[in-house]
Each structure stands twice: as C-alpha cells, then as structure tokens.
C-alpha cells in the first residue's frame, strides 16, 4: 500500500510557500517588504529525517536508561508512549518545512489535531498507569483546549493581541504552579516536571505555530554563519558579569562537583531539552517576538522580555528571591541578544543550557 505522504512533501511545502511569497513580492514590487517577512531558516537547518533521527536517538537513550534502573511493564510502556508523542511534537516541528507542511495539509484544523493527539497521549498515560480520574482528565482538557480556543478567537490578527499574552501567561502558570505531581504520579512523580513542560510546549506549538501561524519565532534546529561567535561570546560575556556579581551578592559560591563530571554531558542535554528549549520558546520565540511587534521597537521588546524572564524566577528558592531576579534578567538580556542575532531559539537555548549546566557543576547556590 502506498504511503499517504513522504518526507519530501515537507520540503515541497516549504519551497512552495517561499516561492509564493517571493512571487507576491515581485508582483507588487515591494522589495523592502520581502526582506522584512523573509521566512528563510538558518543556513543549515535540519530536515524532517534528521529531526526524526534525533527524536529516535534521544528517546531510545531514555528507554535504555530507564530499563537499567529496572522500569518495565505496562506502566512503563504507557509512560514511554506519552513521552514519545510529546517529545516528537517538540522535535519534529523544529525541522525545516514541517509547520508549513502541517498547516498546508490540515488548514485551520491543524492545531486542534495536535491538541487531540496531546490529549490522547495523556489518556494512554493515565489508563496505563492506573491514574485515570475525572478531575485529572477535565484539568488536562482545559489546559490543552482553552489556549487553543483563545488562539482561535485571535486568528488572522497581528501577533501581540491580548489573547496571545493571556495564553502565554496561562502556559507559564501551568508549568510553574500547576499540580504537576498530581497530573503525572508515575513513577513517583519523578517525571512530573518533564511531562508538564513537554505538554505545555505541545500546546504552545498548536496555539501559536498552527492556529495563530506565528512567524519569526525561530522554532528551529540549525546552524548559521558566525553562530559560534554569538553563542560563546554571549556565554563568556554573561559569565564575566554574573560570576563576580553573583558572588558579591552571596548568591553563588565556587564549589565544583568534580566527582560528577561524567554526568555533565547528560545533565547538559537534559537542561537543553527540558529547561532551556521550553523557556526560550516562551520568553524569546513568543514573548520577545510579540513585545517587539507590540511596541514596534526591537530593543524595547528585548529589554521587557528579559525583565519578565527575570521576574518569572522570583519564587525560585524562596519568595521573593530578588538576587535570582537580577541575575536572571541579565541572563535574559544575553539570551535575547543571541536570539535577535541568529533568529533561532536553538542558538539562545544553547547559551541558556551552557549557563545552567556549568552553574550546576561549578557553583553552589547559597
């Protein structure tokens, strides 16, 4: 039986969209506008096959690690299926042409299809782990479909309307304050944060990339010219400010964990996937993107998003943690600068992951 579509359809959709935009610009003789709305990805953005390979490799690594800890059986299988679905959404939509292909094939229903898939994944988890409850199911339904409904009311409007900001606030609140251990009790709540983050990323993809059709978020995995300079330059510049400032404020102290060096690569990868990537999507790809459109000023949007990023950490390690707010705001400035220079969340997420991983490995938080 012939497959309904192939990976080449993704490429075709992307090139067709780009050709249509260029043809429209040419017909209207609006060269300047064409430059502004360019949808070109990073110079080397991974395609669907490479994204699938990344998803497969990382998922398989997680399976092998869990198996080494003794997990197995029906509960583990249900958890793995749910994780795989959410992680696939987060990974595959960062591939070249995938959002355009999905929107072209499913039109206005694309976001709802992804929302249904996210809900079915939760049902598989809940049934397989014997944690199915009406209250949990109703809460997950609201968490998924209320943001989609809000996004639908703003369809066709420019980014930055009140529905967009309310949706971002709702997604952030779900990650920060929702009863995640209640939603995801197995295994012992140890994956509650990861599952909550992945579900919220999936909802944000459905709401903003598919229903609202946001452009310019930089939701991609790729590489471009001068990126090493931007990424490592941003990291070194932030470290030069944050280390003496954090030490002077008695926020951190030098205390390397030399005995944990073997786990550093795994830790950095986990931070990249489950902390840096989601936060960069929310605060740079969406919030900074919208604020600079609302204010019509890239610098103002950059500064406001960085300050809000800082304040989002005010409850970390005790409320109100002003030292964390100050350092996170400064970090947000460097992450936002990297996103502005590269137009990619992947670049800013790499800086973010480097900061968090080396902070954990080299410093003690006081």
C-alpha positions, 0 to 999 in steps of 0.5 A, a space after each residue: 500500500 502506498 504511503 499517504 505522504 513522504 518526507 519530501 512533501 515537507 520540503 515541497 511545502 516549504 519551497 512552495 510557500 517561499 516561492 509564493 511569497 517571493 512571487 507576491 513580492 515581485 508582483 507588487 514590487 515591494 522589495 523592502 517588504 520581502 526582506 522584512 517577512 523573509 521566512 528563510 531558516 538558518 543556513 543549515 537547518 535540519 530536515 524532517 529525517 534528521 529531526 526524526 533521527 534525533 527524536 529516535 536517538 534521544 528517546 531510545 537513550 531514555 528507554 535504555 536508561 530507564 530499563 537499567 534502573 529496572 522500569 518495565 511493564 505496562 506502566 512503563 510502556 504507557 509512560 514511554 508512549 506519552 513521552 514519545 508523542 510529546 517529545 516528537 511534537 517538540 522535535 519534529 516541528 523544529 525541522 525545516 518545512 514541517 509547520 508549513 507542511 502541517 498547516 498546508 495539509 490540515 488548514 485551520 484544523 491543524 492545531 486542534 489535531 495536535 491538541 487531540 493527539 496531546 490529549 490522547 497521549 495523556 489518556 494512554 498515560 493515565 489508563 496505563 498507569 492506573 491514574 485515570 480520574 475525572 478531575 485529572 482528565 477535565 484539568 488536562 482538557 482545559 489546559 490543552 483546549 482553552 489556549 487553543 480556543 483563545 488562539 482561535 478567537 485571535 486568528 488572522 490578527 497581528 501577533 501581540 493581541 491580548 489573547 496571545 499574552 493571556 495564553 502565554 501567561 496561562 502556559 507559564 502558570 501551568 508549568 510553574 504552579 500547576 499540580 504537576 505531581 498530581 497530573 503525572 504520579 508515575 513513577 513517583 512523580 519523578 517525571 512530573 516536571 518533564 511531562 508538564 513542560 513537554 505538554 505545555 510546549 505541545 500546546 504552545 506549538 498548536 496555539 501559536 505555530 498552527 492556529 495563530 501561524 506565528 512567524 519569526 519565532 525561530 522554532 528551529 534546529 540549525 546552524 548559521 554563519 558566525 553562530 559560534 561567535 554569538 553563542 560563546 561570546 554571549 556565554 563568556 560575556 554573561 559569565 564575566 558579569 554574573 560570576 563576580 556579581 553573583 558572588 558579591 551578592 552571596 548568591 553563588 559560591 565556587 564549589 565544583 562537583 568534580 566527582 560528577 563530571 561524567 554526568 555533565 554531558 547528560 545533565 547538559 542535554 537534559 537542561 537543553 531539552 527540558 529547561 532551556 528549549 521550553 523557556 526560550 520558546 516562551 520568553 524569546 520565540 513568543 514573548 520577545 517576538 510579540 513585545 517587539 511587534 507590540 511596541 514596534 521597537 526591537 530593543 524595547 521588546 528585548 529589554 521587557 522580555 528579559 525583565 519578565 524572564 527575570 521576574 518569572 524566577 522570583 519564587 525560585 528558592 524562596 519568595 521573593 528571591 530578588 538576587 535570582 531576579 537580577 541575575 536572571 534578567 541579565 541572563 535574559 538580556 544575553 539570551 535575547 541578544 543571541 536570539 535577535 542575532 541568529 533568529 533561532 531559539 536553538 542558538 539562545 537555548 544553547 547559551 541558556 543550557 551552557 549557563 545552567 549546566 556549568 552553574 550546576 557543576 561549578 557553583 553552589 547556590 547559597 
